[in-house]
C-alpha cells in the first residue's frame, strides 16, 4: 500500500484527514516545513494540510514543486477554502477534510497512477531553450534560467505552442486561470521580465502588434527563424 506523508502544523492529536485512519495506507505526520522532508521517512505521496492556513499551504506547495518535489502532492482544505485553490499552486489534487474513505482512496490511487504515467522526464527543446517539465526548470543554451513559477509557466506554454500567436486574454486564461481577476497588463509585465532573463535571446518571445505574443522558432543556435 502507498506510504503517505502528511505535512501539518496542527496539534499531533488531531487528524488532518480522518478518512485515512480507516484505510490501510501507512501514514506518517511531520511539521509542515520543507526542511523536514530531508529526514522524512519513505513516502509515495504527500498531503499538505491547508485547513487553517491557506496562504501558508499555497506557499509550501509551490515551494515543494520548485524545489523538485516529484511525488504526488495533495492538498486538504475545508469547503470554504475550495474556492481559493487554483492551478498555479502546483498540486495534483485537492481533498475536503470531510472526504470519505472511498473518495480519499480513489484520489490517492489516481494521483499515483497519473504520476507513474508521466514518470519519464518530459523535455521541450526549441530555439536553444530546454524545458524540463518534471523539475520546473528551463535552460537557454545550457545556462539555467532563474525563473519564477509564473514565468516558467508562461515560457512553457508558449514553447509548447511554437509560432502560434496568443492574445493577452488567451494567455491570461491559459497561464493564470479563468479565476484570475488581474488585468491583461499582468501578461505584459511577465513577458518583459521573461525577456530580460533571456538577455540577447529575448526575441524568442515575439510580439505581434495589436494581437499578442508568440514563441519564435529558430534554427539550432542561430537567431534566424527556421523555414
N, C-alpha and C positions, 0 to 999 in steps of 0.2 A: 504494500500500500504506500501511496505517496507520503513523504515526510513534510509536514507543514511547519513553517516558521512564522510566528506571529510577532509583529513589532508594535508595541503599545507602551504608553506611559500611564495606563490605568492601574489601579491597585491590583496586586498579584491575585487577590482572591476573586476578582471579577472576571467574567468570561466575555471576551470580545465578540465571539460568535458562538452562542450556546449550542447550535446545531452540531458543531464539531465534536462536542462531548458525546454525541450519540452515534458517531461514525467510528470506524476502526483506524483512521489515519493516526500516525504518530505526530503529535502536536507539541511543539516547544515554544515558549514565550520568552522574549527578551525585550529590554528597553528599546524604544524607537529611536535609535541612534545609529547612523551609518557605520561608525567606527566599530560598533559591537558585532557587525557581520563578519569582521575579520576572524574573530574567535568563536563564531557561532557554530553550533552543531550542524551536521549534514542536513540539507533540506532540498526539496524538489520544487517547492512553491512558497512564495512569500505573501503574507497577508498583512496589510497596514491598517491600523486602527485609526479611522477618521471620524469617529463618533463625536468627539468632544472638541477637536481642534482641526477644522478643515484646512485652514491656511497652512498649518504645520504639516499636515498629511500631504498636501499638494507639493510643498517644498521637498519633503522627504522622498516622495515618489519620483519627482523629476530628478532629484539628486542621485538617486539609486540608478536611474536609467543612464544619465550622463556619465556616471562612474563605471558603466559597463555591466551592471547587473542584468543578467540574461535569463534568469529564472522567471516563470510566470509571476506577475505581480497583480494581486487583487486588493481592492480597497473596500473596507467595511464602513458604511455610513448609516445614519438614521434617515428616515424618509424625508425629513426636511433638508438634508444635505444632498439628496439626489440631484436637485436642480442645479447645483453649483459645479458638478463634475463635468469635465469636457475632455475631448481627445488629447489635448496637449499636456495632460497630467502624466502620460507615459504608462498608464496602467493597462492591463489586459482585460480586466473585467471589474465590475462593481457589485457588491452584495449588500442588501439591507441586513442590519444586525438581527432582524427578526426572521430571516430566511430559514426555512425548514431543512431538515436533513437531506431530503431528496434533491431539492434545488441546490443546496450547498455542494453536495457530492457531484452533481451534474456539472456545475460551473467549474469545479476543480478539475474534473476529468477533461472537459472541453478545453480549458486553458492549457493543460499539459499537452493535449493532442495537437493543438494549434502550434505550440512552441516546438514540439518534436517535428512537425511537418516542415517547419522553417529552420531546422537546426543548422543546415548548411549555410554559412555566411553568404549573404546576397550582396553583390557589389554592383554599383553603377559606375561606368567609366565613359567619359566623353570630354572632349576639349581639354585634356590634361587634368580633369577633375576625377578623383576616385572617391566614391561614397560607399561607406560600409554601413549598411542598414542595421546590422546587429550591434555594433558598438557606438552608433550615433556619431560617427566621426567622418571627416572629409579631408582630403589632401589635394593640393594643387602641385602637379609635377613632383610628387613625393614629399612635399612640405606640408606639415599638418596645419590646418586652418583652425584658429581658435574661434569657434562659432558658438553663439548662444543656441539654446534649444530651438527657438523660433527661427533663427537664421538658418539652422540646419534643415528644418522642415521646409522652409521656402526654397532653399537650394535643391533639396532632394526632389521636391515636387516639380520644379522647372526642369531639372536634369532628366527626370523620367518621362518628360513630355517634350523632347528636344524639338526646337524650331516652331513649336506651336505657340501662338500668341494668346495670352490670357489678359482679360481686363482686370482692373484693380478689384472690382466687385467679385469676380470669379476667384481670384487669389485669396481674397478675404474669406470667402466661403469655404474654399478647399483647405486652406492652411490654418486659419484661425477658428473656423467652425461657424455654423449658422447662428449660434447663440452669442457670438461676439458682438458687443454693442459699440465698439470703436468705429471711427470713420475710415475711409479708404486711404487717408493720409498715412495711416499706420503702415500700409504696404510700401509707400514711397520711402518712408524713414528706414524700413528694414532693407529695402533694395540698396539704398545709399550706403548703409553700414556694411552690407554684404560686399558691395563693390569695393569699398575701402579696404576690406580684408583680402580681396583678390588682387589688389595692387595693380601692376601693369596689365593683368589679365582681366581687368574689370569689364571689358567689352563682351565677356562671355554672357553677361546678363544684358541683353539688348532692350532698347526702348523703341516701341512702335508708337510714333507720335499720335496723340489723341485716341489711342487704343489701350495700350498696356505694356506688358513685358514678355520676353521670351528668352529661352536658353539657346544661345548661338552655338552651332556645331562647327568645330574647326578640325582640320587635318592634323593628327599627331600633335607635335609640339609647336607647329607653326600657327600663328594667329591669322590664318587665312581661311575663310569659310569653305567648308567642304562642298564639292559639287554633287 
